[in-house]
């Protein structure tokens, strides 16, 4: 009886030791929060094109190739995403635009892909308002802002690229209308449709998709590139500027480098359909990597 009890005790001890050794490996995996928002052509959360965005396609590939983390996808607006990226909990955003202010607080990956840059949308019926500021089918944004006669809708805390950001920062406050909501662009489009906001900034596929979600007629909108701004915008992933964030970025870069050149061919083809607007054209991932990094 004593031997049996002793043997049971030894077995129990071995099992307990085994649990102590192996359980933490599964239970204590580092949690990585992926911060995303509805922003075509990168992500699509609703409508007929749901989950057909470029990052919608890429993010599962990143997750599958980073099994050492417990992955959590969290939908947040731009302001909240930046707040979390500056926090202590490990978080990464797979759809960031680089600018100097962000680079001081966030670690950026290698370039992921490039998009046609943000532009200005206006109702066709209102095009006469911006006629004095149009040159070669592009809008002279600094001149328009300096005139202070036309309001421009922008999403709060969003970067539209270094060049455009610089013009917005120099602008008088009067013409700028900021929106910080979870559906900021949708709200700005509704304001525009109601005649309360003449112009707004965004990517054309984003504007088109969001307008359709709200039942707005995209054929009533005109889209202008920004005079003097780069024609393409590079998209990066970014993580907290901490040792854990740096480690995650290193691993993200390793995955990006290991992906085949045609990893995003299908969604790229979808978003570069010749029948779609010029503003929707995108670069291949390899093409984005050849863009100059700010």
Buried (B, 14 or more C-beta within 10 A) or exposed (E): EEEEEEEEEEEEEEEEEEEEEEEEEEEEEEEBBBBBBBBBBBBBBEEEBEEBBBBBBBBEBBBEBBEEBEBEEEBBBBBBBBBBBEEEEBBBBBBBBBBEEBEEEBBBBBBBBBBBBBBBBBBEEBEEBBEEBBEEEBBBBBEBBBEEBBBBBBBEBBBBBBBBBBBBEEBEEEBBBBBBEBBBBBBBBBBBBEEEBBBBBBBBBBBBBBBBBEEBEBEBBBBBBBBBBBEBBBBBBBBBBBEBBEBBBEBBBEBBEEBEEEBBEEBBEBBBEEEBBEBBBBBBBEBBBEBEEB
